[in-house]
């Protein structure tokens, strides 16, 4: 997504949704088998439930939108890995800051953002 933003000269906008993890209950039933299916065949079988079957639980959802991050402009149309990595790093720092600055206000004061 970072390379595409540079190619199209589009800003990256960090966005985080607080409360999304509370919309559904996730089940671990046959988790190792389902993980095998994902890794082998690319087939995901989520096992979730909400308040009424697949309707989500009534949970506040807070969408926080950060400041746009403009991609670097280069005199040539050459996009190198260093340019991509620098913009990605700026995006990740902005996303982490957005999370840290808003987590208490949105009801998740002890939450930690783990990006894998």
Residue, then its C-alpha position, 0 to 999 in steps of 0.5 A: x500500500x505504501x508503494x501504491x501511495x507513492x506511485x499515485x502521489x496519494x497521502x497515507x491516512x492513519x486510521x484506528x477503530x477502537x472497539x472492533x475486537x468487541x463486536x464478535x466472540x471468536x471461537x478457538x474450536x479446531x483452530x489448528x485445523x483452520x490455521x492449516x487450511x489458511x496456510x495450505x489452501x488460503x481458505x479461512x473459516x472464521x467461527x464467530x458469533x454476535x448478539x444474535x447469530x452473526x449480528x454484532x454485539x452492541x458495542x461502541x465503535x470509535x474511529x480515529x482518523x489521523x493527519x495525512x502523511x504526504x508521500x515523498x516526491x522525487x525528481x525521477x519516477x524511480x521508487x526505491x526500497x529506501x523511499x518505501x521503508x521511510x514512508x512506511x516507518x512514518x505511517x507506523x509511527x503515526x498509527x502508534x501515536x494515534x493509538x496511544x493518544x486516544x486509547x484512554x479516551x475511547x475506553x481502552x486505557x491499558x491496551x497495547x497496539x501489537x502489529x505483526 
